Amino acid sequence: MTVDPDRLQASWARVVAHGDAVPTYFYAALFARNPQLRQLFPASMAGQRDRLVTALGRIVAGVGQPDVMLPFARGLGRDHRRFDVRPEHYPPVGEALLATLSQFLGPDWDADLAAGWTEAYSLVAQVMCDAAAEATRNEPPYWRALVVEHERRGLDVAVVRLQVDQPMPYWYLPGQSCAIEVPTRLRLWRYYSPANIPRRDGLVELHVKAVPGGEVSTAIVQSLRNGDEIRVGAPIGHSLTLDPDSGRDLLLLAGGTGLAPLKALTEQLAAEGGRRRVTLVVGGRTGGDLYDLPALETMAQQMPWLTVVPTLSHDAHAVGVHRGNAVDVALRMGRWDAHDIYVCGPAEMVATSRERLAEAGIAPQQVRSEDGTNDPYRPDSVATLTVADRAEVYAR
């Protein structure tokens, strides 16, 4: 590259020190010169500004490390197809980026640094365009789906079943996530994990909790209705998918709607013959958090290798459940050194669970969870490269 990676990274560090002024200036420059691009973005730009800085930070941090940066850029390129991003949109974005860097670096912005940033951006843009073109040959930018069942489970939780349009099957691995866009919140995509294994009829079950300030989650729980059409993005991620080379028994720790991907993993194990024992500890604060317990109890009756352990941390009057949070209840039940452990739930619950398991002597690599950053662009792996081949095995 024309510029030393260290200098490029140092210049970015000086820019981001200006905080929210950076993305504000960038988007103002982009839309002033290219007003037609405004329609590609959501009405509210608050979250988008954070994503811009995060994505650029990841790319800059990976300069000089192609095995880190290139998979991330490919993921961005594939994923941005659902925003209708096309190759001709990249040059205006590059121009706005260079203008932003020049604005905040002032006299430090010289010809060599400009050449380095131009080269770096051109490389990333080309990688993204190539990845988008390759993905388009294999799958659409998104699938259309109809809401066929919307069931409220209390004030802030809904179980939603979607019928995904079938011109091309919607294959995913249990434990992966998919981006969802609802008609009342256009251009705002949020990730949710299916609660079932992929099915040949295209039925996908989602568990959604309305979180404070969450525009999409609130719209799904409170406003979505049967017959509504939504968009579903390509599946991503592999942090919570099963290790195909492991035959160990499993401990699954679920908090709230973090149950969804763990329920899908249980279905996958059933489809594979139920050869591994599974202990599923489902935790919550109060009884309403155990919104899917009847379905889980039915599964346990049908699957002799599955043990379901409901537990509540803040409901002293509930009967038929354990007391405490999920990880503490699990640790009271015995040792889990010989198990693969999966944890999914609110970020605080996941962090606490990992900490308590480490204190109990469980090796960190034995515990799998989402990383809490909402980062869908992890490096390619066997789990993500062979989704269609492996997911079809589980489809019913």
C-alpha positions in Angstrom: 0.0 0.0 0.0 1.1 3.6 -0.6 0.7 4.5 3.1 2.1 2.6 6.1 -0.8 0.8 7.9 0.4 2.3 11.1 0.0 5.8 9.8 -3.4 5.1 8.4 -4.6 3.7 11.7 -3.1 6.6 13.6 -4.9 9.1 11.4 -8.2 7.3 11.9 -7.7 7.4 15.7 -7.3 11.2 15.5 -10.4 11.5 13.4 -12.7 9.4 15.6 -11.6 11.4 18.6 -14.0 14.1 17.3 -16.9 11.8 18.2 -20.4 12.2 16.6 -19.2 15.2 14.5 -17.4 12.7 12.2 -20.4 10.7 10.9 -22.6 13.8 10.9 -20.1 15.6 8.6 -19.7 12.5 6.4 -23.4 12.0 5.8 -23.9 15.8 5.3 -21.2 15.8 2.6 -22.6 12.6 1.0 -26.2 13.8 0.8 -25.3 17.4 -0.2 -23.4 16.1 -3.2 -25.6 13.1 -3.9 -29.2 13.7 -2.6 -30.5 10.7 -4.5 -28.6 8.4 -2.1 -30.6 9.6 0.9 -33.4 7.1 0.0 -31.0 4.2 0.6 -30.9 5.0 4.3 -33.5 4.8 7.1 -35.5 7.9 8.1 -33.6 8.1 11.4 -29.9 8.2 11.0 -29.0 7.8 14.7 -28.0 4.2 14.6 -26.6 4.4 11.1 -23.9 6.9 12.3 -22.6 4.4 14.9 -22.5 1.6 12.3 -20.4 3.8 9.9 -17.8 4.5 12.5 -17.8 0.8 13.7 -17.4 -0.6 10.2 -14.6 1.9 9.2 -12.9 1.1 12.5 -12.9 -2.6 11.7 -11.6 -2.1 8.2 -8.8 0.3 9.4 -7.8 -2.1 12.2 -7.5 -4.9 9.6 -5.2 -3.0 7.2 -2.1 -5.0 6.8 -4.0 -8.1 7.9 -5.9 -9.4 4.9 -7.1 -12.5 6.7 -9.0 -10.2 9.0 -10.1 -7.3 6.8 -11.0 -9.1 3.6 -13.7 -11.5 5.1 -15.2 -8.5 6.9 -15.4 -6.5 3.6 -16.9 -9.5 1.8 -19.5 -9.8 4.4 -20.3 -6.1 4.1 -20.6 -6.4 0.3 -22.9 -9.4 0.5 -25.1 -7.8 3.2 -25.4 -4.4 1.6 -27.3 -5.9 -1.4 -30.4 -5.7 0.7 -30.0 -2.0 0.9 -30.0 -1.8 -2.9 -26.4 -0.7 -2.9 -24.9 -0.9 -6.4 -21.3 -0.5 -7.8 -22.0 3.1 -8.9 -22.7 4.1 -5.3 -19.2 3.4 -4.1 -17.3 6.4 -5.7 -19.6 9.1 -4.0 -19.1 7.4 -0.7 -15.4 7.4 -1.2 -15.4 11.1 -2.0 -17.4 11.9 1.1 -15.0 9.8 3.2 -11.9 11.6 1.9 -13.6 15.0 2.5 -14.4 13.9 6.1 -10.8 12.8 6.7 -9.5 16.1 5.3 -11.8 18.1 7.4 -10.8 16.5 10.7 -7.1 15.9 10.1 -6.5 19.5 8.9 -2.8 20.1 8.2 -2.0 16.4 8.8 -3.9 15.6 5.7 -1.2 15.4 3.0 -0.8 13.9 -0.4 0.7 10.7 0.8 -2.0 10.1 3.4 -4.7 10.9 0.8 -3.1 8.5 -1.6 -3.0 5.8 1.1 -6.7 6.3 2.1 -7.7 6.3 -1.6 -5.9 3.1 -2.3 -7.4 1.4 0.9 -10.9 2.5 0.1 -10.6 1.4 -3.6 -9.5 -2.1 -2.4 -12.4 -2.4 0.1 -14.9 -1.1 -2.5 -13.7 -3.6 -5.1 -13.8 -6.5 -2.6 -17.4 -5.5 -1.6 -18.5 -5.2 -5.2 -17.0 -8.6 -6.1 -18.6 -10.3 -3.1 -22.0 -8.8 -3.9 -21.8 -10.0 -7.5 -20.8 -13.5 -6.5 -23.5 -13.7 -3.9 -26.1 -12.5 -6.4 -25.3 -15.5 -8.6 -26.3 -17.8 -5.7 -29.0 -16.1 -3.7 -31.3 -13.0 -3.7 -30.4 -10.0 -1.7 -33.4 -10.8 0.6 -36.4 -13.1 0.7 -40.0 -12.0 1.0 -42.0 -13.7 3.8 -45.6 -13.6 5.0 -46.6 -13.5 8.6 -48.8 -16.6 9.0 -49.1 -16.5 12.8 -48.4 -13.8 15.4 -48.9 -14.9 19.0 -48.4 -12.5 21.9 -46.8 -14.2 24.9 -47.3 -11.5 27.5 -46.9 -7.7 27.2 -43.5 -7.6 25.5 -42.9 -11.0 23.8 -44.3 -12.4 20.6 -43.7 -15.7 18.8 -44.0 -15.0 15.0 -44.1 -17.6 12.3 -43.2 -16.6 8.8 -43.8 -18.3 5.5 -40.7 -17.5 3.4 -41.3 -17.2 -0.4 -39.9 -20.3 -2.1 -38.5 -19.4 -5.5 -35.2 -20.2 -3.8 -35.1 -22.2 -0.5 -34.2 -20.3 2.6 -31.5 -22.5 4.1 -29.7 -21.7 7.3 -27.9 -23.5 10.0 -29.5 -23.7 13.5 -27.9 -21.0 15.6 -27.5 -18.5 12.8 -29.2 -15.2 12.6 -31.2 -13.5 9.9 -31.9 -9.8 9.3 -35.5 -8.7 9.4 -37.2 -5.6 7.9 -40.8 -4.9 8.7 -43.1 -2.7 6.6 -43.5 0.1 9.2 -39.7 0.5 9.7 -38.2 0.5 6.3 -34.4 0.4 6.0 -34.1 -0.6 9.6 -32.9 -4.2 9.7 -32.5 -6.1 12.9 -31.1 -9.6 13.5 -33.1 -12.5 15.0 -32.3 -16.2 15.3 -34.8 -18.8 14.0 -36.2 -21.0 16.7 -36.6 -24.0 14.4 -34.4 -26.0 12.0 -34.9 -25.1 8.3 -38.0 -26.6 6.7 -38.7 -27.4 3.1 -42.0 -25.5 3.4 -40.1 -22.3 4.3 -41.7 -21.9 7.8 -39.5 -19.8 10.1 -40.3 -19.2 13.8 -39.0 -16.1 15.5 -39.1 -15.1 19.2 -39.0 -11.4 19.7 -39.0 -9.2 22.9 -39.8 -5.6 22.6 -36.8 -3.7 24.1 -37.0 -0.1 25.3 -36.1 2.2 22.4 -36.1 -0.8 20.0 -38.1 0.5 17.0 -38.1 -2.8 15.1 -38.6 -5.2 18.1 -41.5 -3.0 19.3 -43.1 -2.9 15.8 -42.8 -6.7 15.5 -44.4 -7.3 18.9 -47.0 -4.6 19.0 -47.9 -3.9 15.3 -47.1 -6.8 13.1 -50.2 -8.7 11.9 -51.0 -11.9 10.1 -50.7 -11.3 6.3 -48.0 -8.6 6.6 -45.1 -9.0 4.3 -41.6 -8.6 5.6 -38.1 -9.1 4.2 -35.6 -11.6 5.4 -31.9 -11.3 4.8 -29.4 -14.0 4.2 -28.4 -16.0 7.3 -25.1 -15.0 9.0 -22.8 -16.0 11.9 -21.5 -19.2 13.3 -20.8 -18.5 17.0 -23.8 -20.5 18.0 -23.8 -23.2 15.4 -23.0 -26.8 16.4 -19.5 -28.0 16.0 -19.9 -30.8 13.3 -16.8 -32.6 14.7 -18.0 -32.8 18.3 -20.0 -35.6 19.8 -20.0 -34.3 23.3 -23.2 -33.8 25.3 -24.5 -30.3 25.6 -25.4 -27.8 28.2 -27.6 -25.0 26.8 -28.2 -21.8 28.9 -31.0 -19.6 27.7 -32.1 -16.2 28.9 -35.4 -14.8 27.7 -35.8 -14.9 23.9 -32.2 -16.1 23.7 -34.0 -19.4 23.9 -34.7 -19.3 20.1 -31.4 -20.5 18.6 -30.9 -23.0 21.4 -34.3 -24.5 20.6 -33.2 -24.7 17.0 -30.1 -26.5 18.0 -32.2 -29.0 20.0 -34.3 -29.7 16.9 -31.1 -30.2 14.9 -29.9 -32.8 17.4 -33.2 -34.6 17.2 -33.0 -34.6 13.4 -29.6 -36.2 13.7 -30.9 -39.0 15.8 -30.8 -37.7 19.3 -27.4 -39.3 20.0 -26.2 -36.6 22.4 -27.7 -35.8 25.8 -28.9 -32.2 26.2 -29.6 -30.2 29.4 -31.5 -27.0 28.5 -31.6 -24.5 31.4 -34.2 -21.8 30.6 -33.8 -18.8 32.9 -35.8 -15.6 33.5 -36.6 -13.1 36.1 -40.3 -13.8 36.5 -42.8 -16.3 35.1 -43.6 -14.4 32.0 -40.0 -14.9 30.8 -40.7 -18.7 30.6 -43.0 -17.9 27.6 -42.3 -21.1 25.7 -42.2 -23.6 28.6 -45.2 -25.7 27.5 -43.6 -26.3 24.1 -40.3 -27.2 25.7 -42.0 -29.6 28.1 -43.6 -31.3 25.1 -40.2 -31.6 23.4 -38.8 -33.2 26.6 -41.6 -35.7 26.6 -40.8 -36.7 23.0 -37.0 -36.6 23.3 -35.8 -38.8 26.2 -32.2 -37.4 25.8 -33.5 -33.8 26.6 -33.8 -32.4 30.1 -35.5 -29.0 30.4 -34.7 -27.1 33.6 -36.8 -23.9 34.1 -35.5 -21.4 36.6 -36.5 -17.9 37.9 -34.3 -15.4 39.7 -36.9 -12.8 40.9 -40.1 -14.8 41.5 -40.2 -16.3 45.0 -43.8 -17.5 44.6 -43.5 -19.5 41.4 -43.9 -23.3 41.7 -42.3 -26.1 39.7 -39.2 -24.1 38.8 -35.7 -23.7 40.2 -34.5 -20.6 42.0 -31.6 -18.5 40.7 -30.2 -17.5 37.4 -29.5 -20.1 34.7 -25.8 -20.5 35.1 -25.9 -20.8 38.9 -28.7 -23.4 38.7 -26.7 -25.4 36.2 -23.5 -25.3 38.3 -25.5 -26.5 41.3 -26.6 -29.5 39.2 -23.0 -30.8 38.7 -19.9 -30.4 36.7 -19.9 -29.7 32.9 -16.3 -30.3 32.0 -17.2 -32.9 29.4 -19.9 -30.9 27.7 -20.1 -28.3 24.9 -21.8 -25.3 26.4 -23.9 -22.7 24.6 -25.1 -19.5 26.1 -27.6 -17.1 24.6 -29.6 -14.2 26.1 -29.2 -10.6 27.2 -25.6 -9.3 27.1 -25.4 -9.1 30.9 -26.6 -12.6 31.3 -24.1 -14.0 28.7 -21.2 -12.1 30.4 -22.1 -13.3 33.8 -22.5 -16.9 32.6 -19.1 -16.9 31.0 -17.5 -15.5 34.1 -19.2 -18.0 36.4 -18.3 -20.9 34.2 -14.7 -19.8 34.1 -14.7 -19.5 37.9 -15.9 -23.1 37.9 -13.0 -24.3 35.9 -14.6 -24.4 32.5 -12.2 -23.6 29.7 -13.3 -20.5 27.7 -13.1 -22.3 24.4 -15.6 -24.8 25.7 -18.3 -22.1 25.9 -19.9 -20.6 22.8 -22.0 -17.5 22.7 -22.6 -14.4 20.6 -20.0 -11.8 21.2 -22.4 -9.1 22.3 -21.3 -6.6 19.6 -24.1 -7.4 17.1 -21.3 -7.9 14.6 -22.5 -10.2 11.8 -19.4 -9.9 9.7 -17.1 -12.6 11.1 -14.5 -14.3 9.0 -15.7 -17.1 6.7 -15.6 -20.6 8.1 -16.8 -24.1 7.2 -20.0 -23.2 9.0 -20.8 -20.3 6.8 -19.4 -21.6 3.5 -21.5 -24.8 3.4 -24.8 -23.6 4.8 -27.0 -24.8 1.9 -25.4 -28.3 1.9 -25.6 -28.8 5.6 -28.9 -27.1 6.3 -30.7 -29.2 3.8 -29.9 -32.3 5.8 -32.0 -31.0 8.7 -34.9 -29.7 6.6 -38.2 -31.4 7.0 
